[in-house]
Amino acid sequence: MAVEVCHYTHMGKPELKITRFDGFNPVEGICTECQDRSLFQVMFPRDVKKPQDALNELEGDFRRHLKKAHSGEDFSQAAARIVREATERK
């Protein structure tokens, strides 16, 4: 009897999923859309006084990741944009 392996793919809006806590403070999270599960960590978790401060740090890193990795532009669109920008400068 063969067993099929099903790989779950979220295929939705990328979200920050908290994966580790230090007490009540979130200290680690991943992007739900990245195959390599991009990891975000609080730099100095022992220095964080409030959970909201730790969450703010993780969310800031995640927002930067969204702009870089999930801008909605595929490779062909990026190539066309780069060529267009290069020719406009002349």
ZAPALO-330055 format. One record per residue: residue number from 1; residue in one letter; chain; x, y, z of N, C-alpha, C, O, CB in turn. Coordinates in nm, 3 decimals. Each point is the difference from the previous one (the first is absolute). Glycine has a CB too. Layout:
<pts>
+-----+-----+-------+---------+---------+---------+---------+---------+---------+---------+---------+---------+---------+---------+---------+---------+---------+---------+
|   n | res | chain |      nu |      nv |      nw |     cau |     cav |     caw |      cu |      cv |      cw |      ou |      ov |      ow |     cbu |     cbv |     cbw |
+-----+-----+-------+---------+---------+---------+---------+---------+---------+---------+---------+---------+---------+---------+---------+---------+---------+---------+
| NUM |   A |     A |       X |       Y |       Z |       X |       Y |       Z |       X |       Y |       Z |       X |       Y |       Z |       X |       Y |       Z |
...
+-----+-----+-------+---------+---------+---------+---------+---------+---------+---------+---------+---------+---------+---------+---------+---------+---------+---------+
</pts>
This chain:
<pts>
+-----+-----+-------+---------+---------+---------+---------+---------+---------+---------+---------+---------+---------+---------+---------+---------+---------+---------+
|   n | res | chain |      nu |      nv |      nw |     cau |     cav |     caw |      cu |      cv |      cw |      ou |      ov |      ow |     cbu |     cbv |     cbw |
+-----+-----+-------+---------+---------+---------+---------+---------+---------+---------+---------+---------+---------+---------+---------+---------+---------+---------+
|   1 |   M |     A |   0.085 |  -0.117 |   0.000 |  -0.085 |   0.117 |   0.000 |   0.090 |   0.124 |   0.000 |   0.089 |   0.013 |   0.084 |  -0.276 |  -0.137 |   0.039 |
|   2 |   A |     A |   0.162 |   0.214 |  -0.217 |   0.079 |   0.124 |  -0.010 |  -0.064 |   0.108 |   0.085 |  -0.122 |   0.011 |   0.012 |   0.196 |  -0.073 |  -0.244 |
|   3 |   V |     A |   0.012 |   0.141 |   0.291 |  -0.046 |   0.112 |   0.083 |   0.037 |   0.129 |  -0.070 |   0.116 |   0.022 |  -0.032 |  -0.092 |  -0.157 |   0.246 |
|   4 |   E |     A |  -0.122 |   0.221 |  -0.237 |   0.026 |   0.130 |  -0.061 |   0.035 |   0.101 |   0.106 |  -0.062 |   0.004 |   0.107 |  -0.094 |  -0.058 |  -0.295 |
|   5 |   V |     A |   0.255 |   0.136 |   0.158 |   0.038 |   0.107 |   0.091 |  -0.058 |   0.130 |  -0.054 |   0.025 |   0.036 |  -0.115 |   0.189 |  -0.157 |   0.185 |
|   6 |   C |     A |  -0.289 |   0.189 |   0.010 |  -0.061 |   0.126 |  -0.040 |   0.074 |   0.115 |   0.069 |   0.009 |   0.005 |   0.123 |  -0.234 |  -0.117 |  -0.156 |
|   7 |   H |     A |   0.279 |   0.203 |  -0.046 |   0.068 |   0.117 |   0.055 |  -0.099 |   0.114 |   0.008 |  -0.056 |   0.041 |  -0.102 |   0.279 |  -0.116 |   0.008 |
|   8 |   Y |     A |  -0.245 |   0.126 |   0.212 |  -0.094 |   0.111 |   0.021 |   0.063 |   0.129 |  -0.047 |   0.112 |   0.033 |   0.038 |  -0.215 |  -0.152 |   0.157 |
|   9 |   T |     A |   0.030 |   0.192 |  -0.276 |   0.043 |   0.132 |  -0.044 |  -0.108 |   0.099 |   0.039 |  -0.117 |  -0.020 |  -0.031 |   0.254 |  -0.075 |  -0.162 |
|  10 |   H |     A |  -0.099 |   0.200 |   0.260 |  -0.095 |   0.099 |   0.052 |  -0.070 |   0.075 |  -0.112 |  -0.122 |   0.016 |   0.004 |   0.264 |   0.008 |   0.199 |
|  11 |   M |     A |  -0.070 |   0.022 |  -0.303 |  -0.051 |   0.071 |  -0.117 |  -0.096 |   0.114 |   0.035 |  -0.105 |   0.015 |  -0.063 |   0.131 |  -0.226 |  -0.062 |
|  12 |   G |     A |   0.009 |   0.288 |   0.219 |  -0.081 |   0.115 |   0.037 |   0.090 |   0.118 |   0.027 |   0.109 |   0.011 |  -0.056 |  -0.285 |  -0.160 |   0.152 |
|  13 |   K |     A |   0.130 |   0.236 |  -0.013 |   0.078 |   0.117 |   0.038 |   0.110 |  -0.043 |   0.098 |  -0.028 |  -0.071 |   0.096 |  -0.173 |   0.223 |  -0.130 |
|  14 |   P |     A |   0.326 |  -0.110 |   0.009 |   0.107 |  -0.035 |   0.094 |  -0.030 |   0.056 |   0.139 |  -0.044 |   0.115 |   0.014 |   0.210 |  -0.118 |  -0.203 |
|  15 |   E |     A |  -0.141 |  -0.076 |   0.289 |  -0.024 |   0.041 |   0.138 |   0.120 |  -0.035 |   0.086 |   0.077 |  -0.091 |  -0.032 |  -0.325 |   0.061 |   0.002 |
|  16 |   L |     A |   0.262 |   0.102 |   0.138 |   0.103 |  -0.030 |   0.099 |  -0.059 |  -0.101 |   0.098 |  -0.101 |   0.027 |   0.065 |   0.209 |   0.204 |  -0.088 |
|  17 |   K |     A |  -0.045 |  -0.346 |   0.033 |  -0.045 |  -0.103 |   0.094 |   0.105 |  -0.009 |   0.111 |   0.116 |  -0.031 |  -0.026 |  -0.240 |  -0.100 |  -0.156 |
|  18 |   I |     A |   0.082 |   0.157 |   0.305 |   0.091 |  -0.007 |   0.114 |   0.029 |  -0.147 |   0.030 |  -0.093 |  -0.080 |   0.016 |   0.003 |   0.300 |   0.080 |
|  19 |   T |     A |   0.218 |  -0.255 |  -0.089 |   0.038 |  -0.140 |   0.020 |   0.067 |  -0.028 |   0.134 |   0.013 |  -0.115 |   0.041 |   0.011 |   0.099 |  -0.285 |
|  20 |   R |     A |   0.019 |   0.121 |   0.314 |   0.066 |  -0.022 |   0.129 |  -0.022 |   0.119 |   0.092 |   0.002 |   0.115 |  -0.042 |   0.171 |  -0.259 |  -0.070 |
|  21 |   F |     A |  -0.192 |   0.112 |   0.238 |  -0.020 |   0.102 |   0.104 |   0.107 |  -0.017 |   0.107 |   0.050 |  -0.110 |   0.023 |  -0.299 |   0.117 |  -0.068 |
|  22 |   D |     A |   0.284 |   0.103 |   0.110 |   0.084 |  -0.002 |   0.120 |  -0.089 |   0.057 |   0.110 |  -0.013 |   0.122 |   0.015 |   0.239 |  -0.094 |  -0.144 |
|  23 |   G |     A |  -0.285 |  -0.116 |   0.204 |  -0.103 |   0.044 |   0.095 |  -0.121 |   0.043 |  -0.079 |  -0.057 |  -0.078 |  -0.076 |   0.231 |   0.150 |   0.247 |
|  24 |   F |     A |  -0.215 |   0.056 |  -0.154 |  -0.113 |   0.053 |  -0.075 |   0.045 |   0.075 |  -0.126 |  -0.084 |   0.040 |  -0.081 |  -0.043 |  -0.023 |   0.294 |
|  25 |   N |     A |   0.257 |   0.002 |  -0.230 |   0.053 |   0.078 |  -0.111 |   0.020 |  -0.085 |  -0.125 |   0.068 |  -0.102 |   0.006 |   0.043 |   0.254 |   0.158 |
|  26 |   P |     A |  -0.170 |  -0.111 |  -0.278 |   0.030 |  -0.069 |  -0.125 |   0.143 |   0.033 |  -0.043 |   0.037 |   0.117 |  -0.006 |  -0.282 |  -0.110 |  -0.063 |
|  27 |   V |     A |   0.325 |  -0.108 |   0.041 |   0.141 |   0.026 |  -0.034 |   0.040 |  -0.054 |  -0.137 |   0.111 |   0.026 |  -0.046 |  -0.061 |  -0.032 |   0.288 |
|  28 |   E |     A |  -0.139 |  -0.069 |  -0.307 |   0.034 |  -0.056 |  -0.129 |  -0.127 |  -0.020 |  -0.082 |  -0.105 |  -0.035 |   0.054 |   0.307 |  -0.078 |   0.044 |
|  29 |   G |     A |  -0.191 |   0.136 |  -0.229 |  -0.114 |  -0.019 |  -0.087 |   0.045 |  -0.037 |  -0.140 |   0.118 |   0.014 |  -0.034 |  -0.250 |   0.147 |   0.170 |
|  30 |   I |     A |   0.037 |  -0.208 |  -0.218 |   0.029 |  -0.036 |  -0.138 |  -0.103 |   0.063 |  -0.093 |  -0.107 |   0.042 |   0.044 |   0.212 |  -0.259 |   0.031 |
|  31 |   C |     A |  -0.071 |   0.224 |  -0.203 |  -0.093 |   0.043 |  -0.104 |  -0.076 |  -0.123 |  -0.047 |   0.062 |  -0.100 |  -0.036 |   0.088 |   0.294 |  -0.036 |
|  32 |   T |     A |  -0.282 |  -0.188 |   0.071 |  -0.080 |  -0.116 |  -0.037 |   0.006 |  -0.033 |  -0.149 |  -0.039 |  -0.109 |  -0.040 |  -0.110 |   0.164 |   0.228 |
|  33 |   E |     A |   0.197 |   0.038 |  -0.270 |   0.003 |  -0.022 |  -0.145 |   0.134 |  -0.045 |  -0.055 |   0.005 |  -0.053 |  -0.111 |  -0.180 |   0.221 |   0.097 |
|  34 |   C |     A |   0.282 |  -0.150 |   0.086 |   0.133 |  -0.032 |  -0.053 |   0.029 |  -0.149 |   0.014 |  -0.021 |  -0.060 |   0.106 |   0.099 |   0.291 |  -0.047 |
|  35 |   Q |     A |  -0.029 |  -0.291 |  -0.168 |   0.034 |  -0.141 |   0.002 |   0.113 |  -0.029 |   0.099 |   0.002 |  -0.104 |   0.066 |  -0.075 |   0.086 |  -0.305 |
|  36 |   D |     A |   0.167 |   0.112 |   0.250 |   0.112 |  -0.020 |   0.092 |  -0.034 |   0.045 |   0.142 |   0.084 |  -0.004 |   0.089 |   0.073 |   0.035 |  -0.280 |
|  37 |   R |     A |  -0.282 |   0.011 |   0.209 |  -0.049 |   0.045 |   0.131 |   0.093 |   0.106 |   0.059 |   0.064 |  -0.020 |   0.103 |  -0.168 |  -0.205 |  -0.065 |
|  38 |   S |     A |   0.108 |   0.338 |  -0.106 |   0.082 |   0.113 |   0.046 |  -0.021 |   0.022 |   0.150 |  -0.113 |   0.008 |   0.047 |   0.099 |   0.098 |  -0.276 |
|  39 |   L |     A |   0.123 |  -0.097 |   0.300 |  -0.002 |   0.007 |   0.146 |   0.026 |   0.142 |   0.047 |   0.089 |   0.068 |  -0.050 |  -0.012 |  -0.306 |   0.063 |
|  40 |   F |     A |  -0.155 |   0.282 |   0.084 |   0.017 |   0.131 |   0.061 |   0.019 |  -0.021 |   0.149 |  -0.073 |  -0.076 |   0.063 |  -0.069 |   0.191 |  -0.241 |
|  41 |   Q |     A |   0.241 |  -0.047 |   0.235 |   0.029 |  -0.017 |   0.143 |   0.019 |   0.134 |   0.067 |   0.049 |   0.096 |  -0.061 |   0.057 |  -0.317 |   0.013 |
|  42 |   V |     A |  -0.145 |   0.228 |   0.175 |   0.027 |   0.118 |   0.082 |   0.149 |  -0.002 |   0.030 |   0.054 |  -0.102 |   0.043 |  -0.291 |   0.105 |   0.059 |
|  43 |   M |     A |   0.304 |   0.110 |  -0.124 |   0.146 |   0.004 |   0.015 |   0.047 |  -0.032 |   0.142 |   0.090 |  -0.083 |   0.017 |  -0.086 |   0.252 |  -0.199 |
|  44 |   F |     A |  -0.060 |  -0.106 |   0.281 |   0.042 |  -0.023 |   0.139 |  -0.123 |  -0.033 |   0.084 |  -0.051 |   0.087 |   0.071 |   0.250 |   0.070 |  -0.098 |
|  45 |   P |     A |  -0.248 |  -0.281 |   0.020 |  -0.127 |  -0.033 |   0.068 |   0.001 |   0.023 |   0.150 |  -0.105 |   0.028 |   0.058 |   0.069 |  -0.194 |  -0.234 |
|  46 |   R |     A |   0.150 |   0.155 |   0.241 |   0.007 |   0.020 |   0.145 |  -0.015 |   0.146 |   0.040 |  -0.033 |   0.031 |   0.114 |   0.179 |  -0.231 |  -0.100 |
|  47 |   D |     A |  -0.122 |   0.292 |  -0.111 |  -0.012 |   0.143 |   0.029 |  -0.142 |   0.053 |  -0.021 |  -0.028 |   0.115 |   0.035 |   0.266 |  -0.091 |  -0.102 |
|  48 |   V |     A |  -0.325 |  -0.104 |   0.011 |  -0.137 |   0.044 |  -0.029 |  -0.082 |   0.000 |   0.129 |  -0.007 |  -0.101 |   0.070 |   0.023 |   0.010 |  -0.306 |
|  49 |   K |     A |  -0.076 |   0.205 |   0.265 |  -0.078 |   0.013 |   0.123 |  -0.147 |  -0.036 |  -0.019 |  -0.062 |  -0.059 |   0.089 |   0.220 |   0.237 |  -0.019 |
|  50 |   K |     A |  -0.215 |  -0.143 |  -0.188 |  -0.142 |  -0.024 |  -0.023 |  -0.020 |  -0.084 |  -0.126 |   0.075 |   0.015 |  -0.096 |  -0.130 |   0.203 |   0.209 |
|  51 |   P |     A |  -0.045 |  -0.307 |  -0.113 |  -0.027 |  -0.081 |  -0.119 |  -0.024 |   0.084 |  -0.125 |   0.039 |  -0.039 |  -0.110 |  -0.136 |  -0.134 |   0.260 |
|  52 |   Q |     A |   0.032 |   0.290 |  -0.134 |  -0.029 |   0.083 |  -0.117 |   0.129 |   0.052 |  -0.064 |   0.006 |   0.016 |  -0.122 |  -0.225 |   0.050 |   0.225 |
|  53 |   D |     A |   0.323 |  -0.039 |  -0.023 |   0.128 |   0.045 |  -0.056 |   0.062 |  -0.109 |  -0.087 |   0.051 |   0.029 |  -0.108 |  -0.016 |   0.120 |   0.308 |
|  54 |   A |     A |  -0.040 |  -0.272 |  -0.153 |   0.054 |  -0.112 |  -0.077 |  -0.080 |  -0.020 |  -0.129 |   0.057 |  -0.022 |  -0.106 |   0.022 |  -0.087 |   0.318 |
|  55 |   L |     A |  -0.210 |   0.117 |  -0.201 |  -0.086 |  -0.016 |  -0.116 |   0.024 |   0.111 |  -0.101 |   0.002 |  -0.025 |  -0.121 |  -0.174 |  -0.089 |   0.264 |
|  56 |   N |     A |   0.192 |   0.236 |  -0.097 |   0.029 |   0.112 |  -0.090 |   0.129 |  -0.025 |  -0.078 |   0.007 |   0.030 |  -0.119 |  -0.124 |   0.126 |   0.275 |
|  57 |   E |     A |   0.218 |  -0.209 |  -0.089 |   0.127 |  -0.029 |  -0.068 |  -0.019 |  -0.108 |  -0.108 |   0.049 |   0.015 |  -0.112 |   0.077 |   0.048 |   0.322 |
|  58 |   L |     A |  -0.197 |  -0.169 |  -0.175 |  -0.026 |  -0.107 |  -0.098 |  -0.083 |   0.052 |  -0.117 |   0.029 |  -0.033 |  -0.116 |  -0.018 |  -0.137 |   0.301 |
|  59 |   E |     A |  -0.113 |   0.249 |  -0.157 |  -0.085 |   0.053 |  -0.107 |   0.076 |   0.095 |  -0.091 |  -0.025 |   0.003 |  -0.121 |  -0.172 |  -0.027 |   0.272 |
|  60 |   G |     A |   0.289 |   0.103 |  -0.095 |   0.082 |   0.089 |  -0.083 |   0.087 |  -0.079 |  -0.096 |   0.011 |   0.034 |  -0.117 |  -0.012 |   0.134 |   0.301 |
|  61 |   D |     A |   0.064 |  -0.273 |  -0.134 |   0.082 |  -0.087 |  -0.086 |  -0.087 |  -0.065 |  -0.107 |   0.041 |  -0.011 |  -0.116 |   0.118 |  -0.032 |   0.307 |
|  62 |   F |     A |  -0.278 |   0.000 |  -0.152 |  -0.090 |  -0.066 |  -0.094 |  -0.047 |   0.097 |  -0.108 |  -0.009 |  -0.039 |  -0.117 |  -0.064 |  -0.116 |   0.300 |
|  63 |   R |     A |   0.042 |   0.279 |  -0.147 |  -0.040 |   0.100 |  -0.100 |   0.111 |   0.024 |  -0.101 |  -0.027 |   0.012 |  -0.120 |  -0.123 |   0.096 |   0.289 |
|  64 |   R |     A |   0.274 |  -0.100 |  -0.123 |   0.114 |   0.017 |  -0.092 |   0.011 |  -0.122 |  -0.092 |   0.028 |   0.015 |  -0.119 |   0.093 |   0.127 |   0.291 |
|  65 |   H |     A |  -0.143 |  -0.260 |  -0.117 |   0.003 |  -0.123 |  -0.079 |  -0.111 |   0.003 |  -0.107 |   0.024 |  -0.037 |  -0.115 |   0.070 |  -0.090 |   0.313 |
|  66 |   L |     A |  -0.214 |   0.172 |  -0.161 |  -0.110 |   0.006 |  -0.096 |   0.034 |   0.089 |  -0.119 |  -0.026 |  -0.037 |  -0.114 |  -0.135 |  -0.001 |   0.300 |
|  67 |   K |     A |   0.219 |   0.153 |  -0.159 |   0.036 |   0.092 |  -0.108 |   0.106 |  -0.061 |  -0.091 |  -0.004 |   0.020 |  -0.121 |  -0.051 |   0.174 |   0.270 |
|  68 |   K |     A |   0.147 |  -0.267 |  -0.091 |   0.110 |  -0.057 |  -0.077 |  -0.043 |  -0.127 |  -0.075 |   0.031 |  -0.015 |  -0.118 |   0.129 |   0.111 |   0.285 |
|  69 |   A |     A |  -0.229 |  -0.187 |  -0.099 |  -0.026 |  -0.132 |  -0.057 |  -0.140 |  -0.018 |  -0.059 |  -0.020 |  -0.088 |  -0.083 |   0.180 |   0.003 |   0.247 |
|  70 |   H |     A |  -0.255 |   0.167 |  -0.125 |  -0.138 |  -0.020 |  -0.044 |  -0.060 |   0.127 |  -0.058 |  -0.113 |   0.038 |   0.033 |   0.088 |  -0.214 |   0.141 |
|  71 |   S |     A |   0.100 |   0.241 |  -0.261 |  -0.047 |   0.128 |  -0.054 |  -0.107 |  -0.017 |  -0.106 |  -0.056 |   0.099 |  -0.048 |   0.280 |  -0.006 |   0.096 |
|  72 |   G |     A |  -0.255 |  -0.217 |  -0.087 |  -0.101 |  -0.024 |  -0.101 |   0.055 |   0.007 |  -0.141 |  -0.076 |  -0.004 |  -0.097 |  -0.090 |   0.096 |   0.252 |
|  73 |   E |     A |   0.296 |  -0.083 |  -0.168 |   0.065 |   0.011 |  -0.130 |   0.073 |  -0.131 |  -0.028 |   0.085 |  -0.041 |   0.078 |  -0.060 |   0.295 |  -0.055 |
|  74 |   D |     A |  -0.058 |  -0.319 |  -0.136 |   0.072 |  -0.123 |  -0.032 |   0.129 |   0.034 |  -0.075 |   0.030 |   0.117 |  -0.024 |  -0.248 |  -0.246 |   0.015 |
|  75 |   F |     A |   0.295 |   0.027 |  -0.029 |   0.131 |   0.023 |  -0.060 |  -0.010 |   0.072 |  -0.134 |   0.082 |   0.087 |  -0.029 |   0.001 |  -0.291 |   0.146 |
|  76 |   S |     A |  -0.181 |   0.168 |  -0.199 |  -0.011 |   0.065 |  -0.130 |  -0.042 |   0.147 |   0.015 |   0.046 |   0.086 |  -0.074 |  -0.105 |  -0.308 |  -0.031 |
|  77 |   Q |     A |  -0.028 |   0.250 |   0.202 |  -0.039 |   0.138 |   0.026 |   0.118 |   0.080 |   0.053 |   0.019 |   0.116 |  -0.037 |  -0.255 |  -0.190 |   0.084 |
|  78 |   A |     A |   0.316 |   0.012 |   0.038 |   0.118 |   0.068 |   0.054 |   0.100 |   0.030 |  -0.113 |   0.057 |   0.109 |  -0.004 |  -0.089 |  -0.226 |   0.226 |
|  79 |   A |     A |   0.051 |   0.022 |  -0.312 |   0.092 |   0.020 |  -0.111 |  -0.048 |   0.115 |  -0.089 |   0.079 |   0.085 |  -0.041 |  -0.016 |  -0.329 |   0.047 |
|  80 |   A |     A |  -0.192 |   0.246 |  -0.036 |  -0.056 |   0.108 |  -0.083 |   0.016 |   0.135 |   0.070 |   0.034 |   0.099 |  -0.065 |  -0.198 |  -0.261 |  -0.036 |
|  81 |   R |     A |   0.141 |   0.167 |   0.230 |   0.014 |   0.125 |   0.076 |   0.144 |   0.048 |  -0.002 |   0.026 |   0.119 |  -0.018 |  -0.218 |  -0.186 |   0.165 |
|  82 |   I |     A |   0.286 |  -0.025 |  -0.129 |   0.142 |   0.036 |   0.002 |   0.043 |   0.057 |  -0.135 |   0.070 |   0.100 |  -0.006 |  -0.025 |  -0.279 |   0.178 |
|  83 |   V |     A |  -0.088 |   0.114 |  -0.280 |   0.033 |   0.049 |  -0.134 |  -0.063 |   0.137 |  -0.023 |   0.066 |   0.091 |  -0.050 |  -0.050 |  -0.328 |  -0.036 |
|  84 |   R |     A |  -0.143 |   0.252 |   0.123 |  -0.070 |   0.128 |  -0.017 |   0.071 |   0.111 |   0.077 |   0.020 |   0.110 |  -0.052 |  -0.238 |  -0.233 |   0.021 |
|  85 |   E |     A |   0.255 |   0.095 |   0.156 |   0.067 |   0.102 |   0.081 |   0.137 |   0.036 |  -0.058 |   0.041 |   0.116 |   0.003 |  -0.162 |  -0.201 |   0.200 |
|  86 |   A |     A |   0.191 |  -0.015 |  -0.255 |   0.133 |   0.025 |  -0.057 |  -0.009 |   0.084 |  -0.126 |   0.085 |   0.086 |  -0.023 |  -0.004 |  -0.303 |   0.118 |
|  87 |   T |     A |  -0.183 |   0.195 |  -0.177 |  -0.013 |   0.076 |  -0.124 |  -0.057 |   0.140 |   0.023 |   0.027 |   0.091 |  -0.078 |  -0.057 |  -0.306 |  -0.043 |
|  88 |   E |     A |  -0.047 |   0.233 |   0.226 |  -0.056 |   0.133 |   0.031 |   0.106 |   0.098 |   0.046 |  -0.015 |   0.121 |  -0.017 |  -0.198 |  -0.232 |   0.077 |
|  89 |   R |     A |   0.319 |   0.061 |  -0.002 |   0.106 |   0.087 |   0.054 |   0.080 |   0.068 |  -0.109 |   0.065 |   0.102 |   0.026 |  -0.052 |  -0.250 |   0.170 |
|  90 |   K |     A |  -0.016 |   0.095 |  -0.317 |   0.084 |   0.055 |  -0.108 |  -0.059 |   0.122 |  -0.061 |   0.059 |   0.058 |  -0.092 |   0.022 |  -0.282 |   0.046 |
+-----+-----+-------+---------+---------+---------+---------+---------+---------+---------+---------+---------+---------+---------+---------+---------+---------+---------+
</pts>
